[in-house]
Amino acid sequence: NRIFLSGFSSGTEVVSKLMEREPELWRGAALNSPVRFPQLNASDFRFPAVFISIGEKDSAPRLEMVQKFGMAACGRQIPVTTIYHANAGHIFAATESNVERYYELANFIRRLK
């Protein structure tokens, strides 16, 4: 019965720091429109599964950070699911985009062991 972390935008700073401190405590983490990612230690394989939700029109540096984190996590066998939302920026103005985000997140959590 471990806790699932979730943060949106600047809230991903807190989620990332919590994951870095004691990754084994968490069932998983959602980074929604992330501005920061947890630092992955080369020898640390205790990180939980990570769900990333980002608008495809978010800033180019953020989109690049998502790709870099995903590649680094994959190299450490950390499961990462990334969802890119069409026609959405950093803030999701459309209700349908938000519904899709949370539907995908619920499915991700359901699949965790």
Order of alpha helices (4+ residues) and beta strands (2+ residues): beta-alpha-beta-beta-alpha-beta-alpha
